[in-house]
Amino acid sequence: MLVLLGGLVTATLPVSTPVLRFVPLETVRGLELGRMTGLVVVLAGLGLLANAWLRLCRTVAVGDRETREPREGVALVRFAAVVWTAPLVLAPPLFSRDGWSYAAQGMLADVGLSPYRWGPGALAPETFIPLPGWLTGPPIVQAVDPLWWDTATPYGPVPVFLGGLAANLTGNPWVLVVAHRCFALVGLVLLAWAVPRLARWGGVNPAVASALVIVSPLMMANGVAGLHNDLLMVGLMAAALVVAVERGWVWGAVLAGLAAGVKVPGGLVCVGIVLVSLPVGAAVVPRLRRLAEVGAVAVSTLLGLGVVTGLGNGWLHALTVPGEVNTPLSATTLVGGVLDWFALHLGLGTGPAFFRDVVRALGLLAAVGTGAWVALRWDTGSRRTAIAAVAAAGGAFVVLSPVVHLWYFLLLPPFLAAQRLPRYGTGAFVAVSVLLGLVAPLDSSLHGAYYAIVIGCMTVALLLPVLLLTRTARERVARIVAPLAPEVEAPARM
C-alpha cells in the first residue's frame, strides 16, 4: 500500500487522468518536497516488503526442516504473492514509463497501424508536442516517454497482440496498463507452477525456491510494480523447460517460441531443452541435430505468431531500438565508453561511439558463443544440468548485453534458485534481490531529479544495513541459505 500511495506521487501520469483532479494529490505532486516525500514513502514500503520477504523465506526454510513437507510452504508463498500483488494491480506503471508505451503500442495495433513501423506519436495530432505539462493530444500518449515517441517497438507479437485486444475494448490508458499488468501476472502464475518442479529437479527445497523467486523485492518491484514484459517472458521460459520434460521437447520448444514472441531472449531456454531431451553422454552430432530441431520448432512458432496475429515480423528490424540508450548496468557499454574517452583524448580520430559499438558487438558474440558452448559441451540427460545451462546462457546475455535495466535480471532467479548453490552463493542471491528491489525507484523514473536521487540513495543506504547486516538479519539469512534439501535427483521422465 505504501508503494502504491507513494507511487501515485512519483509516477508519470497522463495529464488528463481523473486522479490528478484530486487537489491534495495534485498539490503534493507539484512540490519538490512532496515528490521527495513520495519517494521516501515508496522506499519505506519496499523496505517493509524486503523485511517481510526475508521473514517469509526463513519461515518456509525452518518449517520444512520440522515437517519435511514443502507443500504447506509453497502454499504460503503463493498466498503471500496474491496478498502482496493485490495493491499493485491497479497502480500505474511504477519506476518506469514503459507501461504507457505498451498501452500505446496496443492501440496502434488496434487502429491498424503497425507498431513495428510507427511509434506512439502516430496516435497524436501533428500539433501535439510531448512536453511535460501539455494538455493537448490524446490521453493514450500523454505519459509516453518522449525518447520513444517516434520509435518502433522491439517486442514480439505476443504482448502487442494482447494489447491490441485490450485496446479494442477501451481507450483509457490506465485501464490498458492494468490489462498489461494482468498479462505480466500470467508469467508470475507460470513461475508459481514451474519453480517448485524445477527446485525438485535441482534437489532444492521447493518452498524456499518459490519464495526466492516469485515474491522477492526484485520481482515485486520490477516485475509487478514496474510492469515489464520480462515477467511474462521468464514465466514462459520456466514453463517451457518443465513441459519439455513432462510432455516432450516439441511442446517445450513451442513454449520457447512463445517466450521469444514476448522478448527475443526468451529463446535462450532452448539450450536447456536440448540438453534435457538427449540421452546421457550424447555426442556432438546428435546435439547439433537436436539443436536444429528445437530451434526450427521455436523459430517456426515465433514467425507463425506474426502471421496468425496479422502483425507480421517487422519487430525483427526494431531489435536495435533498445541500443539507442546507454545504461550504467551494461558492462560492454561502460568498457566501450571508457575506450572512446581515451580515443578522444589521444586523438585517434575514431567516431564518438566507435569502441562502444565494437565492444557491444563483441559482447553479443560472446553471449551467443557461451550458449553454443553450453549446448555442445555440457552434460546431457540431466535435469539439473539443463537448469544450470539456462542460468549460464541467461547470465551471459545479461552481463554482456548492450543494454541492461534492472528488470533484465528477472531472467535469472527461476534458474538460480532451483540449483544447490553454495552458502555464499545463496547469500549473495538474497542480498542482490533485496538491493535490486530497493533501488528500482532510482532507475529511469527519476530523469534528472538529482535531489530525489540523493534522498533515495540515502534511504537505501539506511535500509540495507538494517535488512542484511545487523546480527538478527545475519542470523535470519543464515537460516535461509541452509535449508534441508534432498540429495538425489528424481529420474527423468520423457
NORZIPE-V449467 format. One line per field, one symbol per residue. psi: psi as a letter, one per 40 degrees, with the letter a starting at -180 (. if undefined). burial: # if it has 24 or more other C-alpha atoms within 12 Angstrom, else .. A space follows every 10 residues. Layout:
psi=???
burial=???
//
This chain:
psi=dddddddddd ihiheehdde ehddddddde hddddddddd dddddddddd dddddddddd ddddddefhe dddddddddd dddddddede iihieieddd dddddddddd eehheediid deeiidehhg iheheiiidd edehhddedf hiheiaeddd dddddddedi ehdddddddd ddddeddddd dddddddddd defihddddd dddeeidddd dddddegied dddddddddd ddddddeidd dddddddddd edidededed ddddddeiih fiiddddddd dddddddddd ddddddddee eafeddeeee ddeeihheeh dddddddddd ddddeefeei idfddddddd dddddddddd dddddediii ehdddddddd ddddddddde idhhideded ddddeddeig iidddddddd dddddddded eebeefhegd dddddddddd ddddddddei dddddddddd efiiiiehhi iih.
burial=########## #######... ....#..##. ....###### ########## ########## ####.....# ..##.###.# #..##..### ########## ########## ..######## ####....## ......#### #####..### ########## #######... ########## ########## ########## ########## ########## ########## ########## ######.### ########## ########## ########.. .#....#..# #.###.#### ######..#. ######.#.. ###..##.## #######.## .......... ..#####.## ..##.###.# ##.###.### ########## ########## ########## ########## #....##### ########## ######.... .##.###.## ..##..##.. ..#..##### #####..... .#..
//
